[in-house]
Structure formats: C-alpha cells, structure tokens
Amino acid sequence: MKLSARNVLSGKVSEIERGSVNAVVKVDIGGGRIISSMITLDALNDLGVSEGSDVFAIIKSSNVIIGVE
C-alpha cells in the first residue's frame, strides 16, 4: 500500500458503533491510545472490517490543533 499521507498508525479494531448510515470505528494503537474514525456502513462492509481486525489509521490533514486545559 502506497499513500501520500505520512501519518499511518497500525492498530486493532477494538469497537464498532453502527448507526443508520455511518459507523464509528475505534482503533487501539497501543499504549492505551484509541483513535476513532467515522466511516460509512458501505465502506465498513467493503473493507470487511470487524472487531479484532488489524487496520491502519491514516491521517491526512493540513491542520493540527493543539489544546490544553
């Protein structure tokens, strides 16, 4: 797999929350860190993703926002 995105994190699907059109896929990237991604149900089915699947979280963004409390 070749991508222009430089932020590629491997992980395992820990949870999938299905809605009527979209699904929130939670990916455990290790160290107690979880990344959530919202994708369509069609994409979820096309990819064959289920809980326990090994996946890549690919982040392509021109902005990174930092926050503090």
C-alpha positions, 0 to 999 in steps of 0.5 A: 500500500502506497499513500501520500499521507505520512501519518499511518498508525497500525492498530486493532479494531477494538469497537464498532458503533453502527448507526443508520448510515455511518459507523464509528470505528475505534482503533487501539494503537497501543499504549492505551491510545484509541483513535476513532474514525467515522466511516460509512456502513458501505465502506465498513462492509467493503473493507470487511472490517470487524472487531479484532481486525488489524487496520491502519489509521491514516491521517491526512490533514493540513491542520493540527490543533493543539489544546490544553486545559 
